[in-house]
Amino acid sequence: MTDEPHISISLDRPTRQYAADDELIARFDISNLPAVNIQAIEASVLWHTEGTGEEDMSAHEFVRLVPGDDADGDLTRPQTLKTRLPRSPLSYDGKIVKIHWVVRVRVFVGRGRDLVEELEFELSAVGSSDLAAENGRGASRG
């Protein structure tokens, strides 16, 4: 067990697989860091590319929390970020370029090093439940 400050992020789907237009719900909290040391928290859902050429990045959803936002100013309490996912760009794992979707939480600390944590998820055109239904229909056609 460590006493280092830490950000925990979890998603509403343990598989971390989402389809375009799905709602994503991320929960996050900060541990081992006194609330008084937190100047702000930025939570975002974003995509970035990896591979040859210039790397791109774009935020789909962005929220900035400051101590005055909460009645008691305690930003270490569990927080929730909800967003409806877009239709593109979709996750892609190619040889030349990859597109990654992540939930990123950044904590700005008054004194000391800022904390950053990311949790990757997959964004596809068809949800896993839709795909299973399509496969089931396809098998019955004979």
N, C-alpha and C positions, 0 to 999 in steps of 0.2 A: 504494500500500500504506500502510495506516495503522497507527500504533503504539497506537491507542486500544484499551482492553479491549473485547472483543466476545464475544457468545454466538452460537454456530451451532447451529441446530436442523434435523434432517432426519427425515423419516418413512419407514417401510418401503415406502410406496407413492408413487412419484413423482407420480401423479395426484392424491394427497391426497383420494381419494374412498373412503369406507367405508360399510358397511351396518350396521344395528343388529345387535348380537351379534358383530361382527367384532372381532378383536384388533388393536389399534393398538400399534405399536412406534415410539417416538420416541428418537432419539439426540441428545445435545447435548454440547457442550464449550465451555470458556471459554478464550479466547486473549488474550495480551498482559496478563495479570494474574497476579502472583506468587501462588502458592497460600497463602502466609502472610497475604495481605491478605483472604482470603475467610473470613468468619465463618460463613456458611451459604448453602445453595442450596435454593430451593423450586421444585419442578417440579410442574406440575398440568395436567390435562386438564379444561377447563371450557367452559361455554356462557354466553353473555350475549346480551341483547336490545338492539336499537337501534330507535328510532322514537318515536312519540308516547307520552305517558304515562311512568310510571316505568320505569326500566330495571332488569331483573333479571339476576342472575348466580348461578351455582351451580357448585361444583367437583364433578366426577365422580370424579377421582382426584387425590390429593395426596401428595407425598413431600417430606420435609425432610431434607437431608443436612448434617451438620456435620463438621468436620475429624476428629473422633474416630471417625467411622464407617469411614474407610479406614485400613488398617494403617499407611500412611505419612502420612496426613492430606492427601494431594494431591487436592483436588477439581477440579483443572483437567484431570484425565484424562477421556477420553470416558465418559459415563454413559448408561444406558438406562432408559427408563420404559415399562413394558408395562401395558396395561389392556384389558379386554373392554368394548366400548362398549355403552351402554344402548339400549333401544328407543325412548326419547324423552327430551327433545324432539328432533325432527329439524331439520336446517338448513332455514331458510325465508327466502326473499328477497321478501317482500311489499312493498306500497307503504306500509302503515301501520306494520308491524313486521317486523323481521328477526331471525333467530336465528343467531348465529355460534358455531361450535365452534372452539376454539383449544388448542394446546399452549403453555403459558406457562412460561418459566423466569426466575426472579428470583434474582440474586446479591447477597447482602448483603456490602458491602465495609466493612472496618474503618474506614478513613479515605477519604473521597471519596463520590461519588454511587453509589447502588445501580444495578445494571444490570437491565434487563427486556427480554426479547425474546419475541415471540409468532409462531406460525405457524398460520395458519387451515387448516382442513380441512372437508370436507363429510360430514355424516352423513345418510344416506338410508334409507328403509325397505327398499329392494331394492338389492343390490350391482350394480355395472356388469356383472359376468360373469353374474349371474342374469338381469338385464334383457336381455342379448344372447341368452341361451338362450331366454327367453320370446318374444322377437321372432322368433327362428328357428322356434320351434314354431308361432307364430301365422301365419307366412308359409306354412308347409307345409299348413295346414288348408284353404287355398284360398279 
